[in-house]
Amino acid sequence: MPKRSRHRKVNSSVAEMSPSSQGDADLFENTAFKNDGFDDMTEEVSKGARCAIKDLYYTPVEGQTDRYQWVDTVPYNTSGESTKTRKEREACAIIGYHKQDPLEYRWNMYGIQINSPNIKKALDIILEGYPGLTQHSLERFLPPFYPFFHRWDHLQAYIATVSVQAQNAPPFEPIFYPMDQLTSFISIEPNPETLQHLKLLLDVLASRMEGTFQRAHRIKETNHVAFEDLPLMFYPGELAVKSEDGLKSAGVFRKGEYKVNRLGERYFEVGVDVVDWDGRRCGLMAQVWAIDEFQGLRAISALPVSPLESLPDKDNIRQRLIARGRVFEGLRGQHFMAYSNKHDEIVNRRVMVDSRAYYKFGSLGHFPAFAELENTGPLTWAQAMNRYTPWNDGLSHPIEVDQTPLTDAQLILTVPHMNCFVLDTKQWTKLDIEKLHDIPWCEDAFENLVLDAGEKELLLALVNRREVQHKKVFDDFISGKGKGLIMLLCGPPGVGKTLTAESVAEHLHRPLYKIGAGDLGMYAERVEDCLETAMKLCSHWEAVILIDEADVYMEARKSNNDLQRNELVSVFLRQLEYYTGIMILTTNRLRSLDAAFESRIDITLSYDQLSETGRKKVWSNFLNRMDPKDIDVSAEDLDLLAKWDFNGRQIKSAIKTACILAAKKQELLNVRHLNVVLELRRKALSVISGGLNASAE
């Protein structure tokens, strides 16, 4: 077999060294080793066996401005040693590469190459689990040598262990880690040659990293850091804490690097692993946090991302994060909750906590990629990324859900939010776990309905039937048909149709999913898709679905060419027939409904305009919800208020407006405030009614 080119082989070896930038990578591409022409050494020495460092210097090839070479002596130094062969260089345990600073004309170390098998074997243990390092990358390192900085105590502990076994232990005091964490992980056999080679490595690094350690000690003593020194503050495998809008979250630090955004602004990217829930299992998810560039020194506690161990209240933060993690743990699965946020003046907003549905419908079926929780401890970034496996199970297929209890080390890493569906806005979002709480149910909702006693009794009997799962109930001859409970509420606006639906959901402690023509649209295909999604969610959550003002989808079909409307009605009928939950429809036009709906509706309730007695009950119901200390309305006042011919929705609006008027005057809400508002509303309705009559004429 012909011998490979010596020039090419040596050049490729250097080019594999991990450079700090693309420019440095290109620098190696046209690089050669200067050689004196001797391929063989008189004395054969295996690679890396000689306990010595060989320094090489980066210089242009004489007469060729576009090519460079590594030489053994400092250029222009005539007293230097002669050039060496490639084999002689590789016999040295360590090779040091130097480049000249073009401004200061001094030679700086560009990187080192580890040839010694003894050092490589030791580094397998010392740098085990360090992010971004592979078996191949354990041979070459670039300044500022962060892997050695972060594992400096481990390196010294390893040397101390070998020295103890050789009965020649040097004094050793850890810089960053407790001694008991350093001596317990090393189990090695004594090897004098390994000790010599490691001491050589220690000497080489110590002289080049002196400034790095000085800056690290200053950070530790002052708890202040410069932007350029942020990599010295974070240690792979340790906890980092992010503070954002008063909310703290923790992650296992994996890697950090300086980056530039689209505006040309520098920032330090902090890569962490956190624990999240995807609806099936908990797993590690990669996140990136950022620290924007700043000038001068800044307190570590004032940074948006900080190491947990550097914070003065670290123990309190740790306990709070674990406590919140237990709440996170309890919210796995699906839960009907209330959400309150005093900052945004949101109180008791109803939400569904459901990550499985969130990823199925809220993120267009894009499920997150998780790593197994067993990787919570230190692991390389590549290992974590290689083990990410997405899943894409829909709601219609049963899946195995893993709700194994989390350890404290995993609880502290849980994300501060849960994936939720906000029922009144019908939006998917992430909500702060600490602002979710149990729902304060309105247990007297049914009592407040202005309905005939017999109608209330029948309504309760029908909805309670849905709760008795173990009893056999009548079903259609065709499997899957007729299992739902469909109710139709007919009547003019403001007489209690929507309140009836809300009372049913409140009585059953179920979510109420409201949907109207604005959500469904007017095209048959869109209506079918929207209804199908809504019904899947409501079946999944056992929710009550309210389709408000469904007239347009229920209007009688005609034999003319209005195919679009006929198709709408057909689609709506088909969806109703196979729905298995509780559905409530409201309409203002009972007489215009298609005849096919009559056989598909279990109960129809017809509402008339409120009588004076009914209006008095509505007034009483709304006022009773207020704090008694804020109102001054007597029974006689209620009789007077009931004489105003307004519906329930108008009464509710009048009370809300009158409360604002009373607060402006710093008075208790009384009948005078209400009469002012009611009179204004009467005049407005008169103007509107007059305009409508004029238009009709």
Buried (B, 14 or more C-beta within 10 A) or exposed (E): EEEEEBEEEBBEBBBEBBBEEEEBEEBBEBBBBBBEEEEEEEEEEEBBBBBEBBBBBBBEBEEEEEEBBBBBBBEEEEEEEEBBBBBBBBBBBBBBBBBBEEEEEEBEBBBBBBBBBBBBBBBEBBBBEBBBBEEEBBBBBBBBBBBBBBBBBBBBBBBBBBBBBEEEEEEBEBEBBEEEEBBEEBEEEEBEEBBBBBBBBBEBBEEBBEEBBEBBEBBBEEBBBBBEBBBBBBBBBBBBBBBEEEBBBBBBBBBBEBEEEEEEEBBBBBBBBBBBBBBBBBBBBBBBBEBEEBEEBBEBBEBEBBBBEBBEEBEEBBEBBBEBBBBBBEBBEBBBBBBEEEEEEEEEBBBBBBBBBBBBBBEEEEBBBBBBBEBBEBBBBEBBEEBBEEBEBEBEEEEEEEEEEBEEBBBBBBBBBBBBBBBEEEEBBBBBBEBBEEBEEBEEBBEBBBBEEEBBEBBBEBBEBBEEEEEEEEEEEEEEBBBBBBBBBBBEBBBBBBBBBBBBBBBBEBBBBBBEBEBBEEEBEEBBBBBEEBBBBBBBBBBBBBBBBBBBBBBBBEEEEEEEBBBBBBBBBEBBBBBBBBBBBBBBEBEEBBEBBEEBBBBBBEBEEBEEEBBBBBBBBBBEEEEEEEBBBEEEBBEBBBEBEBBBBBBBBBBEBBBEBBEEEEEEBBBBBBBBBBEEBEEEEEEEEEEEEEEEE
